[in-house]
Amino acid sequence: MKKKILVIGAGTIGLHSAFYLHQCGFEVEVLEALPENDESACSYGNCGMLVPSHFTPLASPAMLHSALKLIFDRKSPVYLPISKNISQLSWFFKFIQMANQKQLAKAIPLLYKLNEESCLLYRELSRISENKMAYSRSGMLMISTTQKGFEEETEVARIADKLGIETATLNNKSLKEHEPEIDFAVQGAILYKDDGQIDPVAHMNWLKTYLKTSGVVFHYNTTVTDFSISKGKITEVKTQHRIFKADEYVLATGAFSKKTALLAGIKLPIIPGKGYSIDFQKNELKLRTPLILTEAKVAITPFNDRIRVGSGMEFNGQVGKIRRERVQAMLDRTSEAIPSFKHKKAEKQNIWEGLRPVTPTGIPYIGRTQKINNILIAAGHAMMGVSLGPVTGKIISRLTDNKPSGFDDKLLMGG
C-alpha cells in the first residue's frame, strides 16, 4: 500500500514537494488556504531568477554591516520597523550570532550546492513541460554603480570562481556589447554565466496543471486550524472544513510557516520579509539578461512578454500597507543606473507586495523535526524560494523515502 503524504501549502515549495513525492510513488494531497486561481503569493510575484551565484546567506558579516546602515533610511530597500519587531528580538540576536566568518564558511558550499542541483532539476522540468515554464539559462548580471560596490562584487566573483562558477568581469564597453540596447550609468558588472530564469506565473500554472492531471489531489480555501498529536506523531490535521489524515506531512506554508508549526508545538524562528515588484511592458526596457543592481538591491528580469522590477526587505511587514516612498526609491535608483529605463511614478504603478519567509541563518529549513517524527519542514527560503523549489522538493521526497538527503541535514535544520 502506498504511503499517503499531505503537503500543506501550494506555493513553489509545496508544489515541487508534491511533484517529487508523486514521482516517488506516494499518494499525495495538497492543502492550500488561498483560492485556486489566487496569484497573490510570493511564488507568483518574484523575479524568477535561478541563482547558483547566490551562495552568500543573508546572515553574513557583509549583510549585517550593510543592513545596519540601511535600516534607518526611509528610502532604503531594507526596513526594520522597531515597534513591530520588538517581539522578534531573539530572531535578530540569532541573526547577529550567525553572521560570522565561521558560519559563512559552512553556508557557502551548502547554498551553492543547493542552487546548482536545483538548476539541473529545472532543466529536467523544462523538458517535461516542453518549456511551458519559460525556462532559459540566461546568465545574470550583478551591476554596480559605485567603484566600491564593483570591487566588492569582484571579490565575490573570486569566491565563485573557486566554487567552479563561470564568471566574466565586464567594464562599460563590454557591458554595452552584452546589452547593446541598454544605456547604463555604472562602474561595471559581473556576469554569472550559469544562472537562469523562469517565468514564475507560467511555471506555477504549468506545475499545478501537471500535478492535477497526474492524480495529485488539491484542496483550496482550506486553512489548517490545528493538529492532533499522539506519541510524537501527527494523527490528523484539522481545517475549517474537515479533518485530513496521512502517514506523513510536509509543512510548506512560506511566511506563515511559523504560525502553522506552532499549532503542532514546533517553534520555527521564521519572520516575514516583505518585498515589492512591478511589471512593465516589454518595450520599456529592451533587456536580454536578468540583472541585480547591487547597491540598490533591485532585481530586474526580462520575461517573454514583460519586464519585472523587484526589491525590498521589510522585516515583519504586512500586506496591505505599501510604503510608496520605498517603491519610488526602487524606481528612482533603477532609472539612475539605467537611463534607458525612463523615470516612473510609484503612485501610477500596479504594485505587487508579498511576504517571504526569512530564517536567522539565511539557510532554509528542510528536514525532519526532533519533536514530531512524521512531519517534514520545507520553509524559510527568503528570496530564493523559486530558485530552490525543485531541490527542496527533491530533498523532501528523499527523506520521505528514507533515503539520504544528499546535503548537510544539520545545517538544513538550523544547526
C-alpha positions as CSV (number, residue, x, y, z in Angstrom):
1,M,0.0,0.0,0.0
2,K,1.4,3.4,-1.0
3,K,2.2,5.8,1.8
4,K,0.0,8.9,1.9
5,I,1.6,12.3,2.2
6,L,-0.2,15.6,2.9
7,V,1.5,18.7,1.7
8,I,0.4,21.9,3.5
9,G,0.9,24.8,1.2
10,A,0.7,25.2,-2.6
11,G,3.4,27.7,-3.3
12,T,6.6,26.9,-5.2
13,I,8.0,24.8,-2.3
14,G,4.7,22.9,-1.7
15,L,4.2,22.2,-5.4
16,H,7.7,21.0,-6.0
17,S,7.5,18.8,-2.9
18,A,4.2,17.3,-4.3
19,F,5.9,16.8,-7.7
20,Y,8.8,14.7,-6.4
21,L,6.8,12.9,-3.8
22,H,4.4,11.8,-6.6
23,Q,7.4,10.8,-8.7
24,C,8.5,8.5,-5.9
25,G,5.1,6.7,-6.0
26,F,3.5,8.3,-2.9
27,E,-0.2,9.2,-2.7
28,V,-0.2,13.0,-2.5
29,E,-2.7,15.5,-1.4
30,V,-2.2,19.3,-1.1
31,L,-3.9,21.8,1.2
32,E,-3.9,25.5,0.3
33,A,-5.5,28.3,2.2
34,L,-5.9,30.6,-0.8
35,P,-8.4,30.1,-3.7
36,E,-7.3,28.0,-6.6
37,N,-6.8,31.0,-9.0
38,D,-5.2,33.3,-6.5
39,E,-1.8,34.5,-7.8
40,S,-1.0,37.0,-5.0
41,A,1.6,34.9,-3.2
42,C,5.4,35.2,-3.4
43,S,5.7,32.3,-5.8
44,Y,4.0,34.4,-8.4
45,G,5.3,37.9,-7.7
46,N,9.1,37.2,-7.5
47,C,11.6,37.9,-10.3
48,G,12.1,34.3,-11.3
49,M,15.9,34.2,-11.0
50,L,17.7,30.8,-10.7
51,V,20.9,31.7,-9.0
52,P,23.9,29.4,-8.3
53,S,25.6,32.8,-7.9
54,H,23.7,33.5,-4.7
55,F,25.8,31.4,-2.4
56,T,26.2,34.0,0.3
57,P,23.5,33.8,3.0
58,L,21.6,36.8,4.4
59,A,23.3,36.1,7.7
60,S,26.8,37.2,6.7
61,P,29.2,39.9,8.1
62,A,28.8,42.0,4.9
63,M,25.0,41.8,5.0
64,L,25.0,42.7,8.7
65,H,27.2,45.7,8.1
66,S,25.1,46.8,5.1
67,A,21.7,46.2,6.9
68,L,22.8,48.3,9.9
69,K,23.4,51.2,7.6
70,L,20.2,50.8,5.7
71,I,17.5,50.1,8.2
72,F,17.1,53.7,9.4
73,D,17.0,55.1,5.8
74,R,13.3,55.6,5.0
75,K,14.0,55.1,1.3
76,S,16.4,52.1,1.6
77,P,15.3,48.6,0.4
78,V,15.8,47.3,3.9
79,Y,13.3,48.4,6.5
80,L,13.1,47.4,10.2
81,P,10.1,49.0,12.0
82,I,11.2,48.8,15.6
83,S,7.7,48.6,17.2
84,K,6.7,45.6,15.0
85,N,9.9,43.7,15.7
86,I,10.4,44.0,19.5
87,S,8.8,40.6,19.9
88,Q,11.3,39.2,17.5
89,L,14.4,40.2,19.4
90,S,15.6,36.6,19.8
91,W,15.5,36.2,16.0
92,F,17.7,39.2,15.4
93,F,20.1,38.1,18.2
94,K,20.4,34.7,16.4
95,F,20.9,36.5,13.1
96,I,23.7,38.6,14.5
97,Q,25.2,35.5,16.1
98,M,25.2,33.6,12.8
99,A,26.6,36.4,10.8
100,N,30.3,35.4,11.2
101,Q,33.0,34.0,9.1
102,K,32.9,30.5,10.6
103,Q,29.2,30.1,9.8
104,L,29.7,31.7,6.4
105,A,32.3,29.1,5.5
106,K,29.8,26.4,6.2
107,A,26.9,28.1,4.5
108,I,28.5,29.0,1.2
109,P,29.2,25.4,-0.1
110,L,25.8,24.3,1.0
111,L,23.8,27.1,-0.7
112,Y,25.9,26.8,-3.9
113,K,25.2,23.0,-4.0
114,L,21.5,23.5,-3.4
115,N,21.2,26.1,-6.1
116,E,23.4,24.1,-8.5
117,E,21.3,20.9,-8.2
118,S,18.1,23.0,-8.4
119,C,19.2,24.5,-11.7
120,L,19.8,21.0,-13.1
121,L,16.3,19.9,-11.9
122,Y,14.8,23.0,-13.7
123,R,16.4,21.8,-16.9
124,E,14.7,18.4,-16.5
125,L,11.4,20.1,-15.6
126,S,11.7,22.3,-18.7
127,R,12.0,19.2,-20.9
128,I,9.0,17.6,-19.2
129,S,6.9,20.8,-19.6
130,E,8.1,21.4,-23.2
131,N,9.3,24.7,-21.7
132,K,5.8,26.0,-20.8
133,M,7.6,27.4,-17.8
134,A,9.7,29.7,-20.0
135,Y,13.0,28.5,-18.6
136,S,16.3,29.8,-20.0
137,R,19.9,29.6,-19.0
138,S,20.2,33.3,-19.5
139,G,23.0,34.1,-17.1
140,M,22.7,37.0,-14.7
141,L,24.4,40.4,-14.3
142,M,25.5,41.8,-10.9
143,I,25.8,45.5,-11.7
144,S,27.5,48.1,-9.5
145,T,27.0,51.8,-9.7
146,T,30.0,52.7,-7.4
147,Q,33.6,51.7,-7.6
148,K,33.5,50.3,-4.0
149,G,30.5,48.2,-5.0
150,F,32.2,46.9,-8.1
151,E,35.3,46.0,-6.0
152,E,33.1,44.1,-3.6
153,E,31.4,42.2,-6.4
154,T,34.7,41.4,-7.9
155,E,35.8,39.8,-4.7
156,V,32.6,37.7,-4.6
157,A,33.3,36.6,-8.1
158,R,36.7,35.3,-7.0
159,I,34.9,33.1,-4.4
160,A,32.6,32.0,-7.2
161,D,35.5,31.0,-9.4
162,K,36.9,28.8,-6.6
163,L,33.5,27.1,-6.4
164,G,33.6,26.4,-10.1
165,I,31.1,29.0,-11.2
166,E,31.9,30.6,-14.5
167,T,32.0,34.4,-14.4
168,A,33.1,37.3,-16.6
169,T,34.1,40.8,-15.5
170,L,32.5,43.4,-17.7
171,N,33.6,47.0,-18.0
172,N,31.3,49.6,-19.5
173,K,32.4,48.8,-23.1
174,S,31.9,45.0,-22.7
175,L,28.6,45.6,-20.8
176,K,27.3,47.6,-23.8
177,E,28.4,44.8,-26.1
178,H,26.5,42.4,-24.0
179,E,23.3,44.6,-23.7
180,P,23.5,46.8,-26.9
181,E,20.1,48.4,-26.5
182,I,20.6,49.5,-22.9
183,D,22.3,52.7,-21.6
184,F,24.0,52.1,-18.2
185,A,25.5,54.6,-15.8
186,V,27.5,52.2,-13.8
187,Q,31.1,51.2,-12.9
188,G,30.9,47.6,-14.2
189,A,29.3,44.2,-13.9
190,I,30.0,40.6,-13.1
191,L,28.3,38.1,-15.5
192,Y,27.3,34.8,-13.9
193,K,27.0,32.5,-16.9
194,D,25.3,29.5,-15.3
195,D,22.4,31.4,-13.8
196,G,19.0,31.2,-15.3
197,Q,15.4,32.3,-15.1
198,I,11.8,31.1,-15.4
199,D,8.5,33.0,-15.7
200,P,7.1,32.2,-12.2
201,V,3.5,32.6,-13.2
202,A,3.8,30.3,-16.2
203,H,5.8,27.7,-14.2
204,M,3.4,27.7,-11.3
205,N,0.4,27.3,-13.6
206,W,2.0,24.5,-15.6
207,L,3.1,22.7,-12.4
208,K,-0.4,22.8,-10.9
209,T,-2.0,21.5,-14.1
210,Y,0.6,18.8,-14.4
211,L,0.1,17.6,-10.8
212,K,-3.7,17.6,-11.1
213,T,-3.7,15.6,-14.3
214,S,-1.2,13.2,-12.7
215,G,-3.5,12.4,-9.8
216,V,-2.4,14.7,-7.1
217,V,-5.5,16.0,-5.2
218,F,-5.8,19.7,-4.2
219,H,-8.0,21.2,-1.5
220,Y,-8.2,25.0,-1.9
221,N,-9.7,27.5,0.5
222,T,-8.6,25.1,3.2
223,T,-6.8,26.5,6.2
224,V,-5.1,24.4,8.9
225,T,-6.6,25.2,12.3
226,D,-5.0,22.5,14.5
227,F,-3.1,19.2,14.6
228,S,-3.9,16.2,16.7
229,I,-0.7,14.6,18.1
230,S,-0.2,11.3,19.8
231,K,3.1,9.6,20.8
232,G,5.3,12.1,18.9
233,K,3.2,11.8,15.7
234,I,0.6,13.8,13.9
235,T,-2.5,11.7,13.7
236,E,-4.7,14.2,11.9
237,V,-4.9,17.8,10.5
238,K,-7.9,19.9,11.3
239,T,-9.2,22.5,8.9
240,Q,-12.3,24.8,8.9
241,H,-14.0,22.2,6.6
242,R,-12.9,18.8,7.6
243,I,-10.2,16.5,9.1
244,F,-7.4,15.1,7.0
245,K,-5.2,12.1,7.8
246,A,-2.0,10.9,6.2
247,D,1.2,8.9,7.0
248,E,3.5,11.9,6.7
249,Y,3.0,15.7,6.5
250,V,5.0,18.4,4.7
251,L,4.8,21.9,6.1
252,A,5.4,24.4,3.3
253,T,3.4,27.5,4.1
254,G,6.1,30.1,3.4
255,A,5.9,33.2,5.6
256,F,3.1,31.6,7.6
257,S,5.1,28.5,8.5
258,K,5.9,29.8,12.0
259,K,2.2,30.2,12.8
260,T,1.3,26.8,11.3
261,A,4.1,25.0,13.0
262,L,3.1,26.4,16.4
263,L,-0.2,24.6,16.1
264,A,1.9,21.4,16.3
265,G,4.0,22.7,19.1
266,I,7.0,23.3,16.8
267,K,8.9,26.6,17.2
268,L,10.3,27.8,13.9
269,P,12.3,31.0,14.0
270,I,11.0,32.5,10.8
271,I,9.8,36.1,10.3
272,P,8.2,37.6,7.2
273,G,10.3,39.9,4.9
274,K,8.1,42.0,2.7
275,G,9.1,42.7,-0.9
276,Y,7.6,44.6,-3.9
277,S,7.6,44.0,-7.6
278,I,6.2,45.8,-10.7
279,D,5.6,44.6,-14.2
280,F,6.2,46.9,-17.2
281,Q,5.7,46.5,-20.9
282,K,8.5,44.8,-22.8
283,N,9.4,47.9,-24.7
284,E,10.0,49.9,-21.5
285,L,13.4,48.2,-21.2
286,K,14.9,46.1,-24.0
287,L,16.9,44.0,-21.7
288,R,18.1,40.5,-22.6
289,T,19.8,39.3,-19.3
290,P,18.3,39.4,-15.8
291,L,20.3,41.7,-13.5
292,I,20.7,42.9,-10.0
293,L,21.7,46.5,-9.1
294,T,23.9,45.6,-6.2
295,E,23.9,48.8,-4.1
296,A,20.2,49.5,-4.7
297,K,19.2,45.8,-4.1
298,V,16.9,45.9,-7.2
299,A,16.3,42.9,-9.4
300,I,15.1,43.1,-13.0
301,T,14.1,40.2,-15.1
302,P,13.0,40.3,-18.8
303,F,10.2,37.7,-19.4
304,N,8.8,36.9,-22.8
305,D,6.0,39.4,-22.6
306,R,7.0,41.9,-19.8
307,I,9.8,43.3,-17.6
308,R,9.6,42.8,-13.9
309,V,11.4,45.1,-11.4
310,G,11.5,44.0,-7.7
311,S,13.1,44.9,-4.4
312,G,12.6,45.3,-0.7
313,M,13.1,43.5,2.6
314,E,10.7,44.9,5.2
315,F,11.1,42.8,8.3
316,N,7.7,41.8,9.7
317,G,6.0,43.8,7.0
318,Q,2.3,43.5,6.4
319,V,0.4,43.0,3.1
320,G,-2.0,45.9,2.5
321,K,0.3,48.7,3.5
322,I,2.5,49.7,0.6
323,R,5.4,52.1,1.5
324,R,5.4,54.1,-1.6
325,E,8.5,56.1,-0.7
326,R,10.5,52.8,-0.8
327,V,8.9,51.8,-4.1
328,Q,9.7,55.2,-5.5
329,A,13.3,54.9,-4.4
330,M,13.4,51.5,-6.2
331,L,12.2,53.1,-9.4
332,D,14.5,56.2,-9.0
333,R,17.6,54.1,-8.4
334,T,16.8,51.9,-11.4
335,S,16.5,54.9,-13.7
336,E,19.6,56.4,-12.3
337,A,21.6,53.3,-13.0
338,I,19.8,52.5,-16.3
339,P,18.9,55.8,-18.1
340,S,17.2,53.6,-20.8
341,F,14.5,53.0,-18.1
342,K,12.6,56.2,-18.1
343,H,11.6,57.8,-14.8
344,K,8.4,56.3,-13.3
345,K,6.0,57.5,-10.5
346,A,5.2,54.8,-7.9
347,E,1.6,56.0,-7.4
348,K,0.8,55.3,-11.1
349,Q,2.0,51.7,-10.9
350,N,0.2,48.4,-10.2
351,I,2.4,47.3,-7.3
352,W,2.6,43.6,-6.1
353,E,3.5,43.1,-2.5
354,G,4.3,39.8,-0.7
355,L,5.8,38.2,2.3
356,R,8.9,36.0,2.1
357,P,9.9,33.6,5.0
358,V,13.3,34.5,6.5
359,T,15.4,32.4,8.8
360,P,18.1,33.8,11.1
361,T,20.8,31.6,9.5
362,G,20.0,32.6,5.9
363,I,19.5,28.9,5.1
364,P,16.1,27.4,4.7
365,Y,14.8,24.7,7.0
366,I,14.4,21.4,5.1
367,G,14.1,18.2,7.0
368,R,12.5,16.4,9.9
369,T,12.0,17.8,13.4
370,Q,13.0,16.1,16.6
371,K,9.7,16.9,18.3
372,I,7.4,15.1,15.8
373,N,8.8,12.4,13.6
374,N,6.2,12.3,10.8
375,I,6.3,16.0,9.7
376,L,8.9,17.5,7.4
377,I,9.6,21.2,7.3
378,A,10.2,23.0,4.0
379,A,10.3,26.7,4.7
380,G,12.4,29.8,5.2
381,H,13.8,30.3,1.7
382,A,13.6,34.1,1.8
383,M,14.2,35.4,-1.7
384,M,15.3,32.1,-3.1
385,G,12.1,30.1,-2.9
386,V,11.7,29.9,-6.7
387,S,15.4,29.1,-7.2
388,L,15.4,26.4,-4.6
389,G,11.9,25.0,-5.2
390,P,12.9,21.8,-7.1
391,V,15.9,20.8,-4.9
392,T,13.7,21.3,-1.8
393,G,11.1,19.1,-3.2
394,K,13.7,16.5,-4.1
395,I,15.1,16.5,-0.6
396,I,11.7,16.1,0.9
397,S,11.0,13.1,-1.3
398,R,14.3,11.5,-0.5
399,L,13.8,11.9,3.3
400,T,10.2,10.6,3.0
401,D,11.5,7.6,1.1
402,N,14.0,7.0,3.9
403,K,17.0,7.9,1.7
404,P,19.9,10.3,2.4
405,S,19.1,13.9,1.5
406,G,22.5,14.4,-0.2
407,F,23.1,17.5,1.9
408,D,24.1,18.5,5.4
409,D,20.9,17.7,7.3
410,K,22.1,19.6,10.5
411,L,22.8,22.8,8.6
412,L,19.5,22.5,6.8
413,M,17.6,22.4,10.1
414,G,19.3,25.4,11.7
415,G,22.4,23.7,13.1
